[in-house]
Amino acid sequence: MVNAMDYQKMIESMSAETFHSLRHAVEVGKWPDGKVLSPEQRHNALQAIIAWGEQHLPAHERVGFIDKGRK
């Protein structure tokens, strides 16, 4: 089991290339080699995508962003 500090360091050191690879794997449900993601792998990859996006992407590019328009 990875502790919170190690997980945070992993997210901070993850490259944009890795982020995009994980995002693509979650989108298509397969790793680049064609193997299907298990539910646990999909969950973990999605959590990493969300955490990385919180640190590196503007709000409108993050997973789950809802454009509420201007008021």
C-alpha positions in Angstrom: 0.0 0.0 0.0 1.3 3.4 -0.9 1.2 6.1 1.8 -0.1 9.6 1.1 3.3 11.2 0.9 4.6 8.7 -1.6 1.5 9.0 -3.7 1.7 12.8 -3.7 5.4 12.6 -4.8 4.4 10.2 -7.5 1.8 12.6 -8.8 4.1 15.6 -8.6 6.8 13.7 -10.6 4.4 12.3 -13.2 5.2 13.6 -16.7 2.5 15.1 -19.1 3.2 12.1 -21.4 2.4 9.7 -18.6 -0.8 11.7 -17.8 -1.9 11.5 -21.5 -1.1 7.8 -21.7 -3.2 7.1 -18.5 -6.0 9.3 -19.8 -6.1 7.5 -23.1 -6.0 4.1 -21.4 -9.0 5.0 -19.2 -10.9 6.4 -22.2 -10.5 3.2 -24.3 -10.3 0.7 -21.5 -7.0 -0.7 -22.7 -3.3 -0.3 -22.1 -1.1 0.7 -25.0 -0.2 -3.0 -25.5 -3.9 -3.9 -25.9 -4.5 -5.5 -22.5 -7.8 -4.6 -20.9 -7.7 -2.5 -17.7 -9.1 -4.2 -14.7 -11.6 -2.2 -12.7 -9.0 -1.6 -10.0 -6.5 -0.3 -12.7 -9.1 1.9 -14.2 -10.0 3.3 -10.8 -6.3 3.9 -9.8 -5.5 5.5 -13.2 -8.5 7.8 -13.0 -7.5 8.9 -9.5 -4.0 9.7 -10.7 -5.4 11.6 -13.7 -7.6 13.7 -11.4 -4.8 14.4 -8.9 -2.3 15.4 -11.7 -4.9 17.6 -13.4 -5.6 19.4 -10.1 -1.9 20.4 -10.0 -1.1 21.0 -13.6 -4.2 22.0 -15.6 -6.4 25.0 -15.6 -9.9 24.4 -14.1 -11.6 24.2 -17.5 -9.3 21.3 -18.7 -9.7 19.1 -15.6 -11.7 15.9 -15.3 -15.3 16.7 -14.2 -15.3 20.4 -15.2 -18.7 21.8 -15.8 -19.0 25.0 -17.7 -21.6 27.0 -15.8 -21.3 29.9 -18.2 -20.9 33.5 -17.1 -23.3 35.2 -14.8 
